[in-house]
């Protein structure tokens, strides 16, 4: 009886771990500090180009023969402002 409970509890914990949020994006002060960007990678750039309460997010969106294409957009700022 105890083994069934432990098994179900372990299964429940594994399912919950699958729903955990991914790690927050890396932050840099300038876009020039990014260097190379992998496909799907997201980096937040705190350079003041977005309006109050937002931060620029640069992400690798598409693979081309020349390399990864970058996309830029302003997203809501999570956590304290870093300066």
C-alpha positions, 0 to 999 in steps of 0.5 A: 500500500505504501509503495503505491502511494510513493509511486503515485506521488513520484509520478505527480512530482514528475508531471509538475516538474514538466510544467515548470517555467523555463529559466529567465532569459539572459540580460545584457546592457547593449545589443553588441554584447550578445555575440552569437545567438543560437536558434530559439535562444532569447536574450534581454537587452536593457538599453532603454529603447523600449517604453517604461516597464518593458525590455527589448528581447532579441531571439534567434528565430530562423536558420539561414545559410548565412546563420541565425536571423535575429528578431527584436521586440519589446516585452514586459519587464519581469523583476527589478531593473538592472543598471 
